Amino acid sequence: MNDDERYKQGIQVRTEVLGEKHVNRSIENLNEFNSDFQNFISRFAWGEVWSRPGMPRHTRSLVTIAILLSLGREDELRMHIRACFNNGVTQDDLKELFLHCSLYAGLPAANAAMHMAEEVFKELGISPSQQT
């Protein structure tokens, strides 16, 4: 696969995972300063790594969220929490992931992610499951 094919594949996967609105905004905001970087992201992250057959997207989403939570990368974390539902991740998956991350990444980081997820649920019109 050449770079152009990898870029096209990357744009397709990036759109499927993050959504058309997000990818279109990235493309519309291209300029001399950021175009090489955006091309690199599409080719490498999405056209190469996220396109590999060895791990389902559901798992890739959870791993990505766990890493971003651990590193405290809030903007990317919010984006991937929003996008994870495109990959079949459920609220229960996120709840279990945040509990697990609280042990290894720290309670404050997991607590912040839990609150962030609730904000994203609200933005998306998803109500958290009610405790009975």
N, C-alpha and C positions, 0 to 999 in steps of 0.2 A: 504494500500500500504506500503510495507517495504522500507527500505533505498535503496536497490539495484534497485528496480522498480522505485523509485522516481528519482534516479540518471539517469537511462536510459531515463526516460521521460524528465528529465532536459536537458540531452545532445541533445535529439531530438528537443525540443523547442528552446534551445540555438542555435542550428544549423539552424533551420528555421528562427529565428530572426536575428542572427548576421552573419550567413553564415558559410559554411563548412570550408573555409580557416582560419577564426578566431578561430573556435573551435578546428580544427586540430592543429593549432599552440599552443594553450593552452595545449592540451593533449601531444603533442610532447615535450613540455618544462617542463613536470612534474618532480619533484625531491623530495627528502625527506623534504625539507623546505616548498615547496608550495603545495604539493599534498593534504593535509588535507583541505587547504583553497579552492583549486579548486574544490574538491569534495563537500564541503559545498556550494559553489556558484551554482554548477550544481544541487544539491539536493534541496536547499532551494529557491534561487532566481528563478531558471528556472523550477525546478520540482514541486515546491509548489506554489509560488506566480504567476509567469507568466503563469502557467498552469491552474489557476482557471478560471471557466467559467463565472464569474460575470462581466467581463469587456473585451471587444474586444481588440485584440492586437493593432489595430490602435489607440485606446484611450490610452492604456498602453504606447505606444511609445510616444505620445504627452505629457502625464503626466511626463514620465521619462525625456524627453528633457527639459520640463519646470523646473523640480526640479534641474537637472544638471546645466542648465543655471543659475538658481537662486543661486546655491551654488558655481558657478565658477569652476566646475570640468571639465576642458577642455578636457582631454584625453577621459574620459567616454562620454562627450557630443559629441565629434567628432565621436566616435564609434557608438553612438545611432542615430546621424544624418545620418550617412552612412547606418545604418541598417533599419531605419524607412520606407524606400521604400519597404522593404520586407513585411511590414505590411499594405501596401496600403496608406501610408501617401503621400501627394502630396506637390509640391512646394508651392502651395497656402495655404495648411494647415500650413506649416512651417512659411510662411510669416505672417499669421494671429496670430499664436502662438507667434512669436517674437514681434509683435506689442503689443499684450496683455501683454506679460511678461515685456515689457518696462515700463508699468504702475506700476507693482507690484514688479518686481525684479530690476528695474533700467535700465535706458537708456544705460549706458556703457556695462552692461552685455548682453543686447539684441543686441546691435550694434556689439559686439564681436561675438556673435552667428551667426548673419547675415553674417558677413564676413567669419566665419568658414564654414557656409553652402555653400557659394559660392565657397570656396576652395574644399569642398567635391564634389560639382556638377562638377567642373572642373576635379577632379580626376576620377570621375565616367563617364565622357564624357556626362554629362547632361547639356544642355545649359539652362540658366535661360530664362524664357519667356521674349520676347522683349516687351517693352512698346511702344505702338503706339500713 
